[in-house]
Amino acid sequence: MANDQNEGVTPRPTQREAQEALEKQVAQLKREINKINRTLAERAEEVVEQAPGWYDSAADQVGRTAQTLRTGAQSVSGAVQHNPGTVSTAFILGAALGLLLGVTLYASGPSRDRWLYK
C-alpha cells in the first residue's frame, strides 16, 4: 500500500542533478549570447563598410542642393539689380491688394457692436 502512494509522485532531483541541469542551461545561454555577439559584430562591420557610401551620397546631394540654391539666389539678385522698379512695383501692388482684401473681409464680417445689443 505504501508503494501505491509513491507511484504517482515523480522523484525529486538531487542537489547535484539540479546543479548539473543549471550548469547546462548556463552553458547553453552563453553559447546563444556568443552567437548574438557574433551576429552583431558582423552587422556592425557591414554598417561600417556602407557608412562611407551613405556619407558620400549625402554630401553629394547637399552639394548639388547648395549649388542650385546659389544659382537661384544669383538669378533673383540679378533680376532685382536689372529691374529695381519692377520689384518695387510688385511689392507695392502686393501690399495694396493685401490692404484691400483685409478691408473687404472686415467689412463683410459681422459687426463688432452687434453682440453688445443682443
N, C-alpha and C positions, 0 to 999 in steps of 0.2 A: 503494500500500500504506500509506503514511503517513496518507492520508485515511481508510482503513478503521479505524484505531485511534482517531482523533479523533471518529468519527461517534457513538459511544455515550456520549461524555463531554459533560455539559452545560457550557456556558460559565460561568465564574466571574464574578459581578458585579464591576464595578469598585468602587473605594472610593467614588466619587461616587454610584453607584447604590445601594450599601449604605447610605450616609448618608441619601439621599433616602428609602429604604424605612423606615429607622429614624425619621426625622422624621415620616413619615406615621403610623407606629404611635404615636408620642408624641402627635401631634395628635389621633388617634382616642381615645387613653386620656384626654387632657384633656377631650374632649367628653363622654365617658362619666362622668368624675368630676364635671363640671359638672351633668350630668343627675341624678346621685345626690345631689349637694348641693341641687339644687332640690327634689327629692322629699323629702329630709329636712327642708328648711325648711318645705315645705307640711305635712308630718306634724306638725312642731313647732307650727305655727300652729293646727292642728286640736286638738292636745292642750291648748294654752294656752286655746283657746276653750271646751273641755269641762271643764277643771280646776275653774273656779268652781262648775259644776254638781255635780261629784263632791264637792267640799268642802262645799257647802251641804247636799247629801243626807246625807253622813256626819254633819255637825253636827246636822242634824235628828234623825237616828236616835239619836245619842248623847244628845241632849236628852230624847228620849222614853224611852230606857232609864234614864237617871238619874232621871227623874220616877217611873217605875214602881218603881225600887228605893227611892226615898224613900217612896213610898206604902206599899210592903210593910214597910219598916222602921218606919214610923209605926204600922201595924196591929199588928205584933208588939209594939212598945213599949206600945201601948195595952192589948193583951191581958195583958201581963205586969203592968202597973200595976193593972189592974182585978182580976186573978186571981193574986196572988202565991203563994197556997197551991197552986193547981193547977200552976203552973210548978215549984215546989219539989218537989211530989209526983211530977211526971213525971221530974225529974232523979233523984230517989231511986229510983224504980221502975226506971229505965234502968240505974242503977249496980247495983242488986240483981240484975237479970236478967243483966247482963254478968258479975257475980261468979259466979252460979250456972252460967252457960254455961261459964265458964273452969274451974270446979271439975269440972263434968261431963266436959268434954273431957280434962282432965288425968287424971281417974280412969279413963276408958275407954281411954286410950292405953296402950302397953306400959310396963311398969315401968322406971324408970331403972336399977335394980340388976340386972336380968335379964342384960344383956350382960356383966356382970362375971363371971358364973359359967359362961359357955359355953366 
